[in-house]
Amino acid sequence: MNNVEIYTSPFCGFCHAATRLLKSKGISFSEVDVAREPKRRQEMLSRANGRHTVPQIFIGETHVGGCDELYALERSGKLDPLLAT
């Protein structure tokens, strides 16, 4: 199973929706709160090719994008295979 990492902030509804989907699938993930750890925001920007909004989601080495992209993967049936590789 691929490692899942998600950059979030506490008052972000999209962040909560993304983590809720992962939890509903029983997926464990590491969460980086960029509000509590502002130095990690630059790391997120680099990894996400300059995207500055949260959430930014990574599955293994793959940058998924944000909440909309995560849900699109789920709807298309591509999320589970990505998680499993």
C-alpha positions as CSV (number, residue, x, y, z in Angstrom):
1,M,0.0,0.0,0.0
2,N,1.3,3.4,-1.0
3,N,2.1,6.0,1.7
4,V,-0.5,8.8,1.7
5,E,0.4,12.4,2.8
6,I,-2.0,15.3,2.9
7,Y,-1.2,19.0,3.5
8,T,-4.1,20.7,5.3
9,S,-5.2,23.6,7.4
10,P,-7.7,23.4,10.3
11,F,-10.5,25.6,8.9
12,C,-10.5,24.1,5.4
13,G,-13.7,22.3,4.4
14,F,-12.1,20.7,1.4
15,C,-9.3,19.3,3.7
16,H,-12.0,17.8,6.0
17,A,-13.8,16.3,3.0
18,A,-10.6,14.7,1.6
19,T,-9.6,13.3,5.0
20,R,-13.1,12.0,5.5
21,L,-13.0,10.1,2.2
22,L,-9.6,8.5,3.1
23,K,-10.9,7.6,6.6
24,S,-14.1,6.1,5.1
25,K,-11.9,3.8,3.0
26,G,-9.8,2.8,6.0
27,I,-6.7,4.5,4.6
28,S,-4.1,5.7,7.0
29,F,-2.4,8.9,6.1
30,S,0.0,11.4,7.5
31,E,-1.3,14.9,7.8
32,V,0.8,18.1,7.7
33,D,-1.0,21.1,9.1
34,V,0.6,24.0,7.3
35,A,-1.1,26.5,9.8
36,R,0.7,24.9,12.7
37,E,3.9,24.2,10.7
38,P,4.3,27.2,8.4
39,K,7.8,26.1,7.4
40,R,6.3,23.0,5.8
41,R,4.2,25.2,3.4
42,Q,7.3,25.8,1.2
43,E,7.9,22.1,1.1
44,M,4.3,21.7,-0.1
45,L,4.7,24.4,-2.7
46,S,7.8,22.6,-4.1
47,R,6.2,19.2,-4.1
48,A,2.9,20.5,-5.6
49,N,4.6,22.4,-8.4
50,G,3.6,25.8,-7.0
51,R,0.1,25.0,-6.0
52,H,-0.6,26.9,-2.8
53,T,-4.1,25.9,-1.8
54,V,-4.9,23.1,0.6
55,P,-5.4,20.3,0.6
56,Q,-2.5,19.0,-1.5
57,I,-2.6,15.2,-1.5
58,F,0.2,12.8,-2.4
59,I,-0.1,9.0,-2.8
60,G,3.4,7.5,-2.9
61,E,5.3,9.7,-5.3
62,T,2.1,10.8,-7.2
63,H,0.8,14.3,-6.7
64,V,-3.0,13.8,-6.8
65,G,-3.8,17.4,-6.3
66,G,-6.7,18.6,-4.1
67,C,-10.0,17.4,-2.9
68,D,-11.7,17.6,-6.2
69,E,-9.1,15.5,-7.9
70,L,-9.2,12.9,-5.1
71,Y,-13.0,12.5,-5.4
72,A,-12.6,12.3,-9.2
73,L,-10.2,9.4,-8.8
74,E,-12.7,7.7,-6.5
75,R,-15.6,8.2,-8.9
76,S,-13.6,6.9,-11.9
77,G,-12.5,3.8,-9.9
78,K,-8.8,4.8,-10.1
79,L,-8.2,5.7,-6.5
80,D,-8.1,2.1,-5.1
81,P,-5.5,0.9,-7.7
82,L,-3.4,4.0,-7.0
83,L,-3.5,3.3,-3.3
84,A,-2.6,-0.4,-3.8
85,T,0.5,0.1,-5.9
